[in-house]
Amino acid sequence: MTGVYERALGEAAADLHPKVRDRYSLAPDDGTVCVGRGEMDITRGTLVLPALYAMTTQNMLFPEAGEDVPFSVTTVAYTTDGGHEAMTTRRAFDFGDTTRLFDSLTVWDAEAGRLLDFLGTQGRIASELHPRVEDGALVVAGGRQWARLGDRYVPLPGPLAADVEVRDRYDEDDERYHVTATVENDLVGHMLGYRGTFTQDQTASDGTPDDLRIVRGLDRLPPR
């Protein structure tokens, strides 16, 4: 199987820990859904609270914080209506009285040879992703970013863009995945971060669940 991250990494994918590579090797329509469950410690900035509240309507960032927050992550790969290989990642954080979802669609742009991420169920923010391998872990950093308005893309200048980094590794001692994610901004500083561990199971599925086919209408991708 070849997933969107393996396409972006090329030969470097062989350096991933086998468990990490297995997690990210989902191929379109292979009939597999991955579900991870664990706990996360979550931090968030105070200067961006109004924006974080607004983002909850799109299943993007959120204003809550806490320790040992029950967490699940669901990933599934498929081919979009526009013919692009893609992988949906749905993260769910259970704060007791409310559950916050953070959705993203990762798309392989075969023509440009690049990886793109669309945040939220409608993909209002698009970003280039730059994955690399460090000591068997997958490290993903964000690149150029755009606001997506229908089929138009408006570049986000540096002060409005976010610095994103995600590290995903597997620990042989506790047999768990360890993830650290941070979202920062030059103007407001820390926006959101989470760190924790989880285990993962793979289940067979008869096609991609419709609610995980997010960000419809991706006929056009951001400019190169």
BELRA-V353320 format. One record per pair of residues at least 6 apart in sequence whose C-alpha atoms are under 7 Angstrom apart, sorted by the first residue. I is the first residue (numbers start at 1). GAP is how many residues later the second one is. Records with the same first field share a line. If there is no record, write none. Layout:
# BELRA-V353320
I: GAP, GAP
This chain:
# BELRA-V353320
1: 24, 25, 26
2: 23, 24, 25
3: 21, 22, 23, 24
4: 81, 82, 103, 104
5: 19
6: 7, 19
8: 106, 107
9: 122, 123
12: 121
15: 118, 121
16: 117, 120, 121, 122
17: 119, 120, 153
19: 151
20: 149, 150
26: 50, 51
27: 50
28: 49, 50, 51, 57
29: 48, 49, 178
31: 173, 174, 175, 176
32: 44, 170, 171, 172, 173
33: 42, 43, 169, 170, 171, 172
34: 40, 41, 42, 166, 167, 168, 169
35: 37, 38, 39, 40, 165, 166, 167
36: 36, 37, 38, 162, 163, 164, 165
37: 34, 35, 36, 161, 162, 163
38: 32, 33, 34, 159, 160, 161
39: 29, 30, 31, 32, 157, 158, 159
40: 27, 28, 29, 30, 31, 154, 155, 156, 157
41: 25, 26, 27, 28, 153, 154, 155
42: 23, 24, 25, 151, 152, 153
43: 22, 23, 149, 150, 151
44: 19, 21, 146, 147, 148, 149
45: 145, 146, 147
47: 141
48: 140, 143
49: 14
52: 9, 10, 11
53: 9, 10
55: 6, 7
56: 6
58: 62, 63, 64
59: 42, 43, 44, 61, 62
60: 41, 42, 43, 59, 60
61: 41
62: 38
69: 24, 25, 26
70: 23, 24
71: 21, 22, 23
72: 19, 20, 21
73: 16, 17, 18, 19
74: 15, 16, 17
75: 12, 13, 14, 15
76: 11, 12, 13, 132
77: 9, 10, 11
78: 7, 8, 9, 130
79: 6, 7
80: 6
82: 136, 137
84: 23, 24, 25
85: 22, 23
86: 19, 20, 21, 22
87: 18, 19, 20
88: 16, 17, 18, 124
89: 14, 15, 16
90: 11, 12, 13, 14
91: 10, 11, 12
92: 7, 8, 9, 10
93: 6, 7, 8
94: 6
102: 18
103: 16, 17, 18
104: 13, 14, 15, 16
105: 12, 13, 14, 109
106: 10, 11, 12
107: 8, 9, 10
108: 6, 7, 8
109: 6
112: 112
115: 13, 14
116: 10, 11, 12, 13
117: 9, 10, 11, 12
118: 6, 7, 8, 9
119: 6, 7
121: 93, 94
122: 92, 93
123: 25, 92
124: 23, 24, 25
125: 21, 22, 23
126: 19, 20, 21, 22
127: 15, 16, 17, 18, 19
128: 14, 15, 16, 17
129: 11, 12, 13, 14
130: 10, 11, 12, 13
131: 7, 8, 9, 10
132: 6, 7, 8
133: 6
136: 33
137: 30, 31, 32
138: 29, 30, 31
139: 27, 28, 29
140: 25, 26, 27
141: 23, 24, 25
142: 21, 22, 23
145: 10, 11, 16
146: 7, 8, 9, 10
147: 6, 7, 8, 9
148: 6
151: 69
153: 69
159: 27, 28
161: 24
162: 21, 22, 23
163: 20, 21, 22
164: 18, 19, 20
165: 16, 17, 18
166: 14, 15, 16
167: 12, 13, 14
168: 9, 10, 11, 12
169: 8, 9, 10
170: 6, 7, 8
171: 6
176: 21, 22, 23
177: 20, 21, 22
178: 18, 19, 20
179: 16, 17, 18
180: 14, 15, 16
181: 12, 13, 14
182: 10, 11, 12
183: 7, 8, 9, 10
184: 6, 7
185: 6
